[in-house]
């Protein structure tokens, strides 16, 4: 490896942090703009769902293959390709603004993001020396963790000054700037190349894509829908097929034996749980603030801003804490704090104050910050240097799968509770407004705005039901996180664990940093 100067390392870190923040922020950026998009484009609820989730589906399905391509052909090269796709697909909805066009272009942007995410992390792990890698990974993980909040804040601000298209405009401009910056960083490639694992790539895409599609579509329609059943069956069949193919392949896309390594497995569970709970929380709390409490887009986004500081601070110091107490302690305490935060938030009702949201949210934020960098480091450190792109892709895939499960779980519980309880209110609703009130709480709010003071009792009753559904969903997220905490207590390795990726460097051991040696890297 050609040693980078301190200045080049800082620039590399900056470019990759901005890139990963950009693609993660895009996952949540449209949450607050959906009402505006619906009015402007006439999109149905199903179309609005896929305007958000086509991005996540494409990203999750292809990220593992994209990471392997980065190892093979160059991590900077795949970063550039991904940023180019992301930028073009983010710009075109400004003009091609029908619902189907926006859905399709969001999927293309997701393909670009699949190339960007693993490239950003593997460029850092391959280019930073062991004694500095922990800090770099901590910063990367911290900004990846707060990317969703950045997306909500940015979109809230843009909606105050322009239309929903401003979100696409700003992301396309930022994407172009990062794309140009990517040409200034050095290339990094694996030192050896095997045969392409085409079957592994196919089955991984079918397994992850089928699971994510089935969860998303099932949450918004029904898990008994034929298309949902087919997607989930494809996922169930493809996963063992992927495992068999990878065990037999001479050069597997992902050597599934890595899951025998306790650090790798611990990191995967922890990362998946972090995104499951946090993105489920985002889905619920944005609706609570806007629909129940009457916040506008920017106020709802600003209400989540206090999460940023604890996530960043604890992401930066967590490598040293891990060196002192071990991966098991930080994983259990971190995910456990997220669980406590969700359980405390489940006490919300229609009359709760912002303080009832703020302090449990901060507890969860500390847990996220404490656990995110050690989890990512555990994954990449337990994988050989030549497969850092794949390791980064596993990290990213677990994030996307976790987010999809969290959104599906939260959305299903909320929708199911509302539809089962609102029937008690319907007799008091005039025939003209009954369908709107029954379909969603947003419909009930719209009915109240049209009907005036006479409908306030109906709206208040619907708000109580909606808030109770959010409470149940948050409680479920907390229980899942409690379960993951218990699993981590038994699975996670203790302080003496040595990563199995590559032989550790002496100075890395002394510093307590991740010990996988970097792949050959070229500055230029």
N, C-alpha and C positions, 0 to 999 in steps of 0.2 A: 504493500500500500504506500502510495506517495503521501507523505505527511502534509496535511493542510496547515496553513498559518492560522493563528488565532482569529485574524480578521476574516479569512475565508470561511472558517467554521461558523463564526457568528452570522455571516451572510447566508450560508447554507441553512442554518437553523431558522433564521428569519423567513426566508422564502418558503421553507417547508411548513412552518407554523401557519403562515398566512394561507397557504394552499389548503391545508387540512381544515383550518377554521372556515374557509370559504365553502368547501363541499359539505361540511357538517351543518353549517348555518342554513344552507339551502334546504335541508330536511325540514326545518321548522319555520322557515321564513314566510310561507304562505298561510300558516294557521290563522293569523289575524285578518287576512285579506279575503277569506273565502266568501263572506257576505257580499263584498264589492264585486268579486269575480262572478258570483251567481247573478247579480243584477245586470252586470255589463254584458255577459256572454249568454245568459239564459241557461247555464249549466244545471243539470239535474243533480240531486244529491249523490247519485252513483258516480256521475262525472266529476263532481267536486272531490269525492273520495280518491279517485284515481289521478286527479291533477296533483294531489299530494303524494300518493303512494306509488305511482309508476316509477318515480325516482328511486325510492327505497327498494322496490322489487328488482330493478335492473342492477343497482349497486350491489345488493346482497347476492344475486345469482352469479355475477361475473367476477367478483372481487378476488376469489381464489385463483382463477385462471389468469387474471390480470397480474397478480403478484408473481406467479410463476413466469409469465412472459417478461416481467421486469428483471427477474434473476437471469433469464436467458439472453435477452436482447439489450439490456441496459435499463437501469432504474430511472435515469434522467430521461431517456427516450420515451418510456411509457408515461412518465409524468407530463412531458410535453404533449404527447398524443391525447392524454386524458384532459388536459387543460384546454386544448384546442376544441375538442368535442364539447366540453362543458361550456365554453365561451360562446360558441356558435349556437348551441341549443338554448342557451339562456337569452340570447339576443333576439332570435326569430319570433318568439311569442309577442313581441312588441307589435309586429305586423300580422302574423298568422295567429289570430286570437280566438278562433272558434274552439269550443271545448275539446274536440278530438285532436286538433292540431296541438293544443297546449299539452294534452296528455302524452301524445307521441313525442313531443320535444322534451318534455320532462324525463321521459324514459331514456332518450338519447343523452341528456345531461347526466342521468344516473350511470349510463355506460362510461361516460367520461370520468365521473367520480370514482368508479370502480378501478380505473387505472391510476387515479391520483392518490387515493388513500394509502394503499400499501407502498407506493413509491416514496411518499414523503417520509414514512417511518423507516423503511429499509435504507434509504439514502443516509439517514442519520446514524443508524446502528452500524452501517458499513463504513462510515467516514470518520466517526469520532473515536478517539482512543478510549480504552476501557475505563480509565480514571475519570473521564469527562462524559461518558455515555449516559450515566444515570441522570445527570442534570438535564441533558438534552432530551432524553426520553420523558423525563418528568414534565418539562415545558411542553413538549408535543402532546402528551396525554392530558395535561391541564387545559390547553386550548381546544383540544378535541372534545373534552368534557363540557366546556362552556360554549362550544360552537352553537348549540341549540338556543341558548339564551341570547347570544349575539344575533342570531337570525331573527328571533322575536323582537328584540329591541330595534334592530335596523329596519325591519319591515314596519313596525309601529311608527317610527319617525317618518319614513317615506310616505306612508298613507296619509300623514297629516299635511304634506305639501304637494302631493301629486296622486295619480291614480294607482291602481294595483300594478300597472305596467312598469312603474318606477322600480319595483323590486327586481324585475327582470333586467331593466336597464342598468342598475347599479351592479348587479352580479356579473353581467356581461363585461362591463368596464373593468371591474376588479379582476375578473378572470383573464382578460387581455393583459393587464399589467403584470399579473403573476406569471403568465405564459412568457412574456418577454424576459422577465427576471430569471425564469428557469433555464434559458439559454446561457446564462452566465455562470452556472454552477457546474461542477465536475461530474463526469459520468462514473457509474459504479456498476460492475457486472460480476456475476459469479465466475470463479476461476475454472469451473468445469461445466460441461453441458452434456446431458443425456438425450435420449430420444424424447420427442414431445409425447406427453401422455394425453392423447386425444380422448380416449374413453373416460379417463379420470375427469377431464374437463367437462365432458358431456354429463356424466352422472352427478358431478358436484353441482352443476348449474340446475339440473332437473330436481335434485334433492332440496337444495336451498330455495330455488325459485318456486317450486311447487309448494313447499312449506309456507313461505312468506305470502305467496298469492292466496293460498287457502285460508290462512289466518286473517288476512286483510279483508278479502271478499266475504268470508264467513261472518266476520264481526259486523259487517254493514248490511248483509242480506240474511242468510241463514246457513248454518253449517250442514243443513240437510240439502241445500241446493246441489243439483247434479254436477255443475262445474266445480264447485268447492270440493265435493267428494272426490271427483276425478283428480283434482290438483293434489289433495292430501294423499290419495292412494299413490300417485306418481312419486311423491316425496318419500313415502314409506317404502316403496319398492326400490327407488333409486339409491337410498342411503346404504342399505346392505350391499347393493351392487357396487357402489363406489368403494366400500371397504374391501370387498373381495378383489376388485381390480387393483386397488392400491397395494394390497398385500402381495399380489403376484407380479406387479410391474417391476421391471429392472430399474426404471427411473420414475418413481411415482410423482404425481403432482403434489401430493401430501402424504408423507409416510405416517399412516395412522398409528403406528407404534409409538409415536411421540406422545400420545395420550396416556401411555404408561408412565411417563415422566411426571412426577407430582407437581413440579413447578409449572409445566406447560398446562396441565389440567386445571390447576388452581387458578392460573391467570385467565384461562378460557371461561371458567365458571364465573369468576369475579367480574370480568368485563361484560359478559352477557347479562348478568344480574344488574350491573350499574345502569346499562342502557334500558333494560326492561322496566325498571322502576322509574327512572328519570323521564323517559319519553312517555310512559303511561301517565306520570304526574303532570307533564306539560299538557297533554291532551285534556286532562280533567280540569286543571286549575285555570287554564285560559278560558274554558267555557264557564267555569264558576264565576270568575271575575267579570267577564263580559256580559253573561246572560243573567246571572243571579244578582250580582252586585252593581251592574250597570256601568262598568268601566269601559272607556273607549279603548281603541287598539293600543295607543301609546301608553296609556295608564296601566293597562294589563301587562304590557311588556316591561314597563319600568318597575312594576311590583315584583318582578322576578330578578331584577338586577342585583339585589344583595347576595345572590348565590355566587356571583362571579369571584369575589375576593377570597372567600374561604376555599373554593375549589383551586384557584391558582396558588394560593399560599401553601396549602397542604400538599399540592402536587409537587411543588418545588422542594419541600423539606421531607417528603415521604421516603425518598431513597436513603437518606441518612437514618431515619427512624427504622426502616427495614433492616439496615445494616446492624442496628443496635438490638432490635428485638426479634427479628426474623419475619419471614413472609406470612407465617400462620397468624401471628398477632395482628399485623396490619390488615390482613384480609378479613379476619373475623371481626375486628373492631370496626373497620371501614364499612363493610356490608351490613354489619349489625347496626351501625349508626343510621344508615339509610333506612333499614327496617323500622327503627324507632321513630324516625322522622315521618315515615308513611303512616304508621299506627297513630301517632299524635295528630297528624293531619286528618285522619279519618273521623275526628270529633267535630269536623266542620258541619254547620247547618246554615240555613238561609240567613240567619241573623248574626253570624260570626263576624268579628272585626278582622282587620288586616293583621293585627298582632297575633291572632290565632293561626294565621298562615305563616307569618314571618319567622318566629323562633323555631317551629318544627322544620321549616324549610332550611334554616341555617344548620340545624343538626344533620339533616340529610346531606347538605352541601359539604360539611366537614367530612362525612363518611365517604362521599364521592371523591373529594380531593385526596383523602388519605389512601384510598384503595386503587385509584385509576392508574397511576404511574407504576407502582409495584406489580400490578397485574400485567400490564403491557411488557414490562421488563422481564417478568417471569416467562412469558411466552417466547419472546425473541431470544432470550439467553439460553433456552433449552433446545434451540435448533441450530444446526451448523451454519457457519458463515455463508456458505454458498446458497443457502435457502432462506435468507433473510426476507426476501420478497414474499415468499409463501408464508413465513411466520407472521409478517406484518398483515398479510391477507387474512390469516386465521383470526388475528386480533380484530380486524375490521369486520369480518363476517360474523363473529360473535356479537359485535356491537349491533349490526343491522338485524340479525335474527332476534336478539334481545329486544330491540326497539319494536320490531313487528309484533312479537308476542305481547309486550307490554301494552301497545296500542290496541291490539285485538282483545286482550283480556279486559282492559279498562273499558273500552267501548262497548263490549258485549254485556258486561255487568250493568253499566249505566243504562244502556238502551233497554235491556231486559227488565230492570227494576222500574224504569219509567213507564214502559208499556203495560206492565202488570198492575201498577198502582193507579195510573191515570184514569182507568175505567171508572173508579169511584167518583171522579170529578165530572165526567162527561154528562151525566143527567142535568147538570146546572149550566151546560154550555148550549147556546142556541145552535140549531141545526146548521146554519151557515158557517159557523166557526168550529164545528166539532172535529172535522177531519184535520184541520190545522193543529188543534190542541192535542189530538191523539197522536199525531205523527211525531212531534218533537216538542221540546220546551221552547225552542226558537220559534216554532209555529205558534205556541201559546203566547209568547211575548208579542209577536206580530198581531195576533188576534186582539190582544189587549190594547195595542196602540190604535187599532182601527175602531174597536167597540167603545173605548173611552172608560170613564170611571165605573160604569155599570159592570164591567168585566174584571175589576180589580181583584175581587174575591177569587175568581177562577185562576187568575195569574198567580196570586199569592199561594194558592193551594198547589198549583203546578210547580212553583218554585221550591216549595217544601219537599215535594216528591223528587224533583231533580237533584236538589242538594243531598237528600238522603241516598240517592243512587250514587252520587259522587263519593259520599262517605263510604258506602259499601265497596266501591271499586278501589278506593285508597286503602281500605282495610285488607282487601285481597292482595294488593301489591305488597303491603307490609308482611302478610303471612308468607308469601312466596319468598320474600327476602329473608325472613326468619329461617325458613327451610334451607335456603342456600347458605346461610350463616352456620347452621348446624353441620351441613355437608362439609363446608370449608374447615370446620374445626377438626374433622377427622382426616380430610384429604390433604390439606395444605402442609407443606414441609416446615420444619422448625428452623431455628437460626443456623444450624450447622449444614444446611442443604447446599450442595455444590451444583451449579447449573451444568448440564450435560451437553451443551452445544459444542463447545471447543475447549481445549485446555485453557484454564484461567491464567491470565498474566499476573505476576507477583504484585505489581502495583495496583491492579484491580482488586485483588483480594484484600490488600491493606486498606483500600478506600471503601470496601464494602459495596462496590458497584457491580452491575451485571457483567458477566465474564465472557460472553461469546465474542470471539475475535472477529474483526471486520473482514469482509470479503475484499478482494483487490479493488482498489479505487484509484481513479485517475483524476487529477485536477486539471482544469483547462477551460 
